[in-house]
């Protein structure tokens, strides 16, 4: 792990390219000058280490969206003219700090070692860059950002109905097809939903209807649905927003496998078609995509209702034991979002982490509804597990 001020960096160092997962904490940013300073630090790090940005996920208050975009664009122009071609998702996962404008940034990028063997292509929709595709001889990875089910002729304030979900997953399928992928190449989705509790079942129904058109089975006949997070979050369009990662390979690596948690039943057994996690296993490291995890037992029941402390403790025990099953611990976490239904529970979480002596891992604290009305806490994340390779030296801006 490398740190510089509010940057936290985890690296999966590969042979053709290395993957960089950068968390930029913006929770203490109080004005545009401080935001400019943080973005200069972030982009300076990318520039100095020849990192190609693939996507950014930003969590902040929608009231500051336009100011954020203006500031971000201005800083990008100082480094590159291609800032508009870095796909962006901006979500109001309201910062847990009531005085903060923003929660922070999750940025993913790659450092290319063999330029003749790696290409990065843009994906466009309606003249907007909505994704990137990384290609080598043996593997292709697609990243889609801010996909919605909003019809082109939607009027302002239109009520989102069940048809939104059908369009959402159809749009994902069409955009993947445009890039040469299918829906069953998905390994990860994040779905941010403005009115989560009212529509979550409709989401599950539409996802099931779309997924059943494709074969998600592994060779051993187990289900290989993507990892997923479904959480409350508003975009500037006020429609549900989906981000996705898809991978397909023709070579030996990476090995793609869903993750199974022996302490929880598979979510698809009770109507939510996603896996508890997904592994992208390279020769020198592995990436663990960890689905949204909450206080749910092996039978699919919510636990410790009306006891936030025990919900948090149980969820974190699940999450970290799950990591341990795949050779990781909290020190391997690269990106994480911690969601509280009630912001007052943030203090409980911090006390539990401190009392348990867990490694301090990079996370963004956000407030929003969880997928069930009786749940008050959820965590998701990405972890990077190196296989006996030291981290390379990095250049951080002053």
C-alpha positions as CSV (number, residue, x, y, z in Angstrom):
1,X,0.0,0.0,0.0
2,X,1.2,3.5,-0.8
3,X,-0.3,6.7,0.6
4,X,0.2,10.4,-0.1
5,X,-2.0,12.8,2.0
6,X,-5.5,11.6,1.1
7,X,-4.6,9.1,-1.6
8,X,-4.6,5.4,-0.9
9,X,-3.2,3.1,-3.6
10,X,-3.4,-0.7,-4.1
11,X,-1.6,-2.3,-7.1
12,X,-2.1,-5.6,-8.9
13,X,1.2,-5.8,-10.8
14,X,0.9,-7.9,-14.0
15,X,3.2,-8.7,-16.8
16,X,1.6,-6.7,-19.6
17,X,-0.1,-4.1,-17.4
18,X,-0.6,-3.3,-13.7
19,X,-4.0,-2.4,-12.2
20,X,-4.2,0.6,-9.9
21,X,-7.1,1.1,-7.4
22,X,-6.9,4.6,-6.0
23,X,-9.1,6.0,-3.2
24,X,-9.1,9.8,-2.9
25,X,-10.7,11.0,0.4
26,X,-12.6,14.2,-0.2
27,X,-14.5,14.2,3.1
28,X,-12.5,17.1,4.5
29,X,-12.8,19.2,1.3
30,X,-14.7,22.4,2.2
31,X,-14.4,24.5,-0.9
32,X,-13.4,24.5,-4.6
33,X,-9.8,25.5,-3.9
34,X,-9.3,22.4,-1.7
35,X,-11.1,20.2,-4.3
36,X,-8.7,21.6,-6.9
37,X,-5.7,20.8,-4.7
38,X,-6.9,17.2,-4.2
39,X,-7.6,16.7,-7.9
40,X,-4.2,18.1,-8.8
41,X,-2.7,15.6,-6.4
42,X,-4.7,12.7,-7.9
43,X,-4.0,13.5,-11.5
44,X,-0.4,14.4,-10.7
45,X,0.0,10.8,-9.3
46,X,-1.5,9.4,-12.5
47,X,0.7,11.5,-14.7
48,X,4.0,10.8,-12.8
49,X,3.3,7.1,-12.9
50,X,2.0,6.8,-16.5
51,X,-1.3,5.5,-15.4
52,X,-4.1,5.5,-17.9
53,X,-7.4,6.3,-16.1
54,X,-10.2,3.8,-17.0
55,X,-13.0,5.1,-14.8
56,X,-13.9,7.3,-11.8
57,X,-16.7,6.8,-9.3
58,X,-17.4,9.9,-7.2
59,X,-19.6,10.1,-4.2
60,X,-20.9,13.5,-3.1
61,X,-23.9,15.7,-2.6
62,X,-25.9,16.4,-5.8
63,X,-26.1,20.1,-4.8
64,X,-22.4,20.3,-5.6
65,X,-22.4,18.2,-8.8
66,X,-22.0,21.1,-11.3
67,X,-19.3,22.8,-9.2
68,X,-17.5,19.4,-9.0
69,X,-17.7,18.8,-12.8
70,X,-16.4,22.3,-13.5
71,X,-13.5,21.9,-11.1
72,X,-12.6,18.4,-12.3
73,X,-12.7,19.5,-16.0
74,X,-10.4,22.5,-15.3
75,X,-7.8,20.3,-13.5
76,X,-8.0,17.6,-16.2
77,X,-7.2,20.2,-18.9
78,X,-3.9,20.9,-17.1
79,X,-2.9,17.3,-17.6
80,X,-4.7,16.1,-20.8
81,X,-7.2,17.2,-23.4
82,X,-9.0,13.9,-23.1
83,X,-10.7,14.4,-19.7
84,X,-14.1,14.0,-21.4
85,X,-13.1,10.4,-22.3
86,X,-12.7,9.3,-18.7
87,X,-16.0,7.6,-17.8
88,X,-17.5,9.1,-14.7
89,X,-20.2,8.1,-12.3
90,X,-21.3,10.7,-9.7
91,X,-23.6,9.4,-7.0
92,X,-25.2,11.0,-4.0
93,X,-24.2,8.4,-1.5
94,X,-24.6,11.2,1.0
95,X,-21.3,11.7,3.0
96,X,-21.7,10.4,6.5
97,X,-20.1,13.6,7.7
98,X,-22.9,16.2,7.6
99,X,-20.5,19.0,6.9
100,X,-18.9,17.4,3.9
101,X,-19.6,18.2,0.3
102,X,-18.1,15.0,-1.0
103,X,-17.3,11.5,0.2
104,X,-14.5,10.7,-2.2
105,X,-13.3,9.2,-5.4
106,X,-12.7,5.6,-6.5
107,X,-10.4,5.7,-9.5
108,X,-9.3,2.6,-11.5
109,X,-6.5,2.8,-14.0
110,X,-3.7,0.8,-15.6
111,X,0.0,1.2,-16.1
112,X,0.9,-0.4,-19.4
113,X,4.3,-2.3,-19.5
114,X,4.1,-3.7,-23.0
115,X,2.5,-1.0,-25.2
116,X,2.5,-3.1,-28.4
117,X,0.4,-5.8,-26.6
118,X,-2.2,-3.7,-24.8
119,X,-4.9,-1.4,-26.2
120,X,-7.5,0.8,-24.5
121,X,-10.6,1.7,-26.6
122,X,-13.4,4.0,-25.7
123,X,-17.1,3.1,-25.7
124,X,-19.6,5.8,-26.8
125,X,-23.3,6.2,-26.4
126,X,-25.1,9.3,-27.7
127,X,-21.6,10.9,-28.3
128,X,-20.6,10.4,-24.6
129,X,-17.8,8.1,-23.5
130,X,-19.6,5.6,-21.2
131,X,-16.9,3.0,-21.0
132,X,-13.5,1.6,-21.8
133,X,-12.3,-1.8,-23.1
134,X,-8.8,-3.1,-22.3
135,X,-7.6,-5.7,-24.8
136,X,-4.7,-8.1,-25.0
137,X,-4.2,-11.2,-27.1
138,X,-5.8,-13.4,-24.4
139,X,-8.2,-11.2,-22.5
140,X,-10.6,-8.4,-22.9
141,X,-12.1,-6.3,-20.0
142,X,-15.0,-3.9,-20.4
143,X,-16.0,-1.2,-17.9
144,X,-19.4,0.6,-18.2
145,X,-20.3,3.6,-16.2
146,X,-23.6,5.4,-15.5
147,X,-25.9,3.2,-17.5
148,X,-29.6,3.9,-16.9
149,X,-33.0,2.7,-18.1
150,X,-34.1,6.2,-18.8
151,X,-35.9,6.6,-22.2
152,X,-34.7,9.3,-24.5
153,X,-38.1,11.1,-24.4
154,X,-38.5,10.9,-20.6
155,X,-40.0,14.1,-19.2
156,X,-38.6,15.8,-16.1
157,X,-40.0,14.3,-12.9
158,X,-41.4,11.2,-14.7
159,X,-42.1,8.4,-12.2
160,X,-39.8,5.4,-12.6
161,X,-41.8,2.3,-13.3
162,X,-41.1,-1.4,-13.8
163,X,-40.2,-0.7,-17.4
164,X,-37.2,1.2,-16.2
165,X,-35.6,-2.0,-15.0
166,X,-36.3,-3.9,-18.1
167,X,-34.7,-1.1,-20.2
168,X,-31.8,-0.9,-17.8
169,X,-30.7,-4.5,-18.3
170,X,-31.5,-4.4,-22.0
171,X,-29.3,-1.3,-22.3
172,X,-26.5,-3.0,-20.4
173,X,-26.8,-6.0,-22.8
174,X,-26.7,-3.8,-25.9
175,X,-23.7,-1.8,-24.7
176,X,-21.8,-5.0,-23.9
177,X,-22.7,-6.4,-27.3
178,X,-21.4,-3.2,-28.9
179,X,-18.0,-3.9,-27.2
180,X,-18.1,-7.6,-28.2
181,X,-19.3,-9.0,-24.9
182,X,-22.5,-10.6,-23.6
183,X,-24.3,-10.2,-20.3
184,X,-22.9,-13.5,-19.0
185,X,-19.4,-12.0,-19.3
186,X,-20.3,-9.7,-16.3
187,X,-18.2,-10.2,-13.2
188,X,-19.4,-7.1,-11.2
189,X,-22.2,-4.7,-11.1
190,X,-23.0,-1.7,-8.8
191,X,-26.6,-0.5,-8.9
192,X,-27.5,2.8,-7.3
193,X,-31.2,3.3,-6.8
194,X,-33.0,6.6,-5.6
195,X,-36.0,4.9,-4.1
196,X,-34.4,1.6,-3.1
197,X,-36.9,0.0,-0.8
198,X,-39.9,0.7,-2.9
199,X,-38.5,-0.8,-6.1
200,X,-35.9,-3.5,-5.0
201,X,-38.2,-6.4,-5.9
202,X,-38.9,-5.0,-9.3
203,X,-35.1,-4.8,-9.9
204,X,-34.7,-8.4,-8.9
205,X,-37.5,-9.5,-11.2
206,X,-36.1,-7.7,-14.2
207,X,-32.6,-8.9,-13.6
208,X,-33.8,-12.5,-13.3
209,X,-35.8,-12.1,-16.6
210,X,-32.7,-10.9,-18.4
211,X,-30.2,-13.2,-16.9
212,X,-32.3,-16.3,-17.7
213,X,-31.7,-15.7,-21.4
214,X,-28.0,-16.5,-20.9
215,X,-26.0,-19.3,-19.6
216,X,-24.3,-18.3,-16.3
217,X,-23.2,-21.8,-15.4
218,X,-19.6,-22.8,-14.7
219,X,-18.1,-26.1,-15.9
220,X,-19.1,-27.7,-12.6
221,X,-22.7,-26.5,-13.1
222,X,-22.6,-24.0,-10.3
223,X,-24.1,-20.6,-11.0
224,X,-21.6,-17.9,-12.0
225,X,-23.6,-14.7,-11.5
226,X,-21.6,-11.5,-11.2
227,X,-20.8,-9.9,-7.8
228,X,-23.2,-7.0,-7.2
229,X,-24.1,-4.1,-4.9
230,X,-27.7,-2.7,-4.9
231,X,-27.9,0.3,-2.6
232,X,-29.6,3.7,-2.3
233,X,-28.0,6.4,-4.4
234,X,-29.1,9.2,-6.7
235,X,-27.5,10.4,-9.9
236,X,-28.1,13.7,-11.5
237,X,-30.7,12.2,-13.8
238,X,-32.6,10.8,-10.7
239,X,-32.9,7.4,-12.5
240,X,-31.2,4.2,-11.2
241,X,-27.6,4.0,-12.4
242,X,-25.6,0.9,-13.1
243,X,-21.8,0.4,-13.3
244,X,-20.4,-2.8,-14.6
245,X,-17.2,-4.8,-15.3
246,X,-17.2,-7.7,-17.8
247,X,-14.3,-10.0,-18.6
248,X,-13.8,-12.6,-21.3
249,X,-10.6,-14.7,-21.8
250,X,-9.4,-17.1,-24.4
251,X,-6.2,-18.0,-22.6
252,X,-5.3,-19.7,-19.3
253,X,-5.4,-16.5,-17.4
254,X,-7.2,-14.8,-15.8
255,X,-9.2,-17.6,-14.1
256,X,-12.7,-16.3,-13.5
257,X,-14.7,-17.8,-10.6
258,X,-17.6,-16.7,-8.4
259,X,-16.9,-16.5,-4.7
260,X,-18.9,-18.6,-2.3
261,X,-19.4,-17.7,1.4
262,X,-20.1,-20.8,3.6
263,X,-21.6,-18.5,6.2
264,X,-24.3,-17.2,3.9
265,X,-26.6,-18.8,1.4
266,X,-26.4,-17.8,-2.3
267,X,-28.4,-14.7,-2.9
268,X,-30.0,-16.3,-5.9
269,X,-31.7,-18.9,-3.7
270,X,-34.0,-16.1,-2.4
271,X,-34.5,-14.1,-5.6
272,X,-31.4,-11.9,-6.0
273,X,-29.4,-13.1,-9.0
274,X,-25.8,-12.2,-7.9
275,X,-22.9,-14.0,-6.4
276,X,-21.4,-13.1,-3.0
277,X,-18.2,-12.2,-4.8
278,X,-16.1,-12.8,-7.9
279,X,-12.4,-13.6,-8.4
280,X,-10.3,-12.5,-11.3
281,X,-7.2,-14.6,-10.8
282,X,-4.0,-13.5,-12.6
283,X,-0.6,-15.3,-12.4
284,X,0.9,-12.7,-10.1
285,X,-2.1,-11.5,-8.2
286,X,-5.9,-11.8,-7.8
287,X,-8.7,-9.3,-7.7
288,X,-11.6,-10.0,-5.4
289,X,-14.8,-8.2,-6.1
290,X,-16.9,-8.4,-2.9
291,X,-20.6,-7.9,-3.2
292,X,-22.6,-5.7,-0.8
293,X,-22.6,-7.6,2.5
294,X,-25.1,-7.1,5.3
295,X,-26.4,-8.9,8.4
296,X,-28.1,-11.8,6.7
297,X,-27.7,-15.4,7.8
298,X,-27.3,-18.7,6.0
299,X,-31.1,-19.0,5.6
300,X,-31.4,-15.5,4.1
301,X,-32.9,-14.0,7.3
302,X,-32.0,-10.5,8.6
303,X,-30.2,-10.7,11.9
304,X,-29.9,-8.4,14.9
305,X,-32.9,-6.2,14.0
306,X,-33.0,-3.1,16.1
307,X,-29.4,-3.7,17.3
308,X,-27.0,-1.6,15.0
309,X,-23.9,-2.6,16.9
310,X,-24.4,-6.3,16.5
311,X,-25.4,-5.8,12.9
312,X,-22.1,-4.0,12.2
313,X,-20.1,-6.6,14.1
314,X,-21.8,-9.6,12.4
315,X,-21.4,-8.0,8.9
316,X,-17.8,-7.2,9.4
317,X,-17.0,-10.7,10.7
318,X,-18.8,-12.1,7.7
319,X,-16.9,-9.8,5.3
320,X,-13.4,-10.4,6.8
321,X,-13.9,-14.2,7.2
322,X,-15.0,-14.2,3.5
323,X,-11.8,-12.3,2.6
324,X,-9.8,-14.8,4.6
325,X,-11.2,-17.7,2.6
326,X,-9.5,-16.3,-0.4
327,X,-6.1,-15.4,1.1
328,X,-6.9,-11.8,2.0
329,X,-7.5,-9.6,5.0
330,X,-8.5,-6.0,5.6
331,X,-5.0,-4.9,4.6
332,X,-5.8,-6.1,1.0
333,X,-8.9,-3.9,0.6
334,X,-8.4,-1.5,-2.3
335,X,-11.8,0.1,-2.7
336,X,-14.6,-0.1,-0.1
337,X,-17.9,1.7,0.6
338,X,-19.4,1.6,4.0
339,X,-23.1,2.4,4.0
340,X,-25.1,3.5,7.1
341,X,-28.9,3.9,7.1
342,X,-28.3,6.2,10.1
343,X,-25.2,8.4,10.1
344,X,-25.0,8.2,13.9
345,X,-23.9,4.6,13.4
346,X,-20.6,5.7,11.9
347,X,-19.1,6.2,15.4
348,X,-20.1,2.6,16.3
349,X,-18.3,1.3,13.2
350,X,-15.1,3.2,13.9
351,X,-15.2,2.0,17.5
352,X,-15.6,-1.6,16.4
353,X,-12.7,-1.4,13.9
354,X,-10.5,0.2,16.5
355,X,-11.4,-2.3,19.3
356,X,-10.9,-5.3,17.0
357,X,-7.5,-4.1,15.9
358,X,-8.2,-4.5,12.2
359,X,-6.0,-3.0,9.6
360,X,-7.0,0.5,8.7
361,X,-8.4,0.0,5.2
362,X,-9.4,2.7,2.7
363,X,-13.2,3.3,2.6
364,X,-15.7,5.9,1.8
365,X,-18.4,6.5,4.4
366,X,-21.9,7.0,2.9
367,X,-25.5,7.3,4.1
368,X,-28.4,5.6,2.5
369,X,-31.0,2.9,2.7
370,X,-29.9,-0.8,2.6
371,X,-31.8,-3.4,0.5
372,X,-34.1,-4.3,3.4
373,X,-35.9,-2.0,5.7
374,X,-34.6,-3.8,8.9
375,X,-30.9,-3.6,7.9
376,X,-28.9,-0.5,8.9
377,X,-25.3,-1.4,7.6
378,X,-23.7,-2.7,4.5
379,X,-20.1,-2.9,3.1
380,X,-18.8,-3.8,-0.3
381,X,-15.3,-3.6,-1.8
382,X,-12.5,-4.7,-4.0
383,X,-9.4,-6.4,-2.7
384,X,-6.0,-7.0,-4.3
385,X,-3.9,-10.0,-3.2
386,X,-0.3,-10.1,-4.4
387,X,1.4,-13.4,-5.0
388,X,4.9,-12.9,-3.5
389,X,5.8,-9.9,-5.5
390,X,7.0,-6.6,-3.9
391,X,5.3,-3.4,-4.8
392,X,7.0,-1.2,-7.3
393,X,8.2,2.3,-6.3
394,X,5.7,5.1,-7.1
395,X,6.1,8.8,-7.6
396,X,3.7,10.9,-5.6
397,X,3.4,14.7,-6.3
398,X,4.4,17.0,-3.5
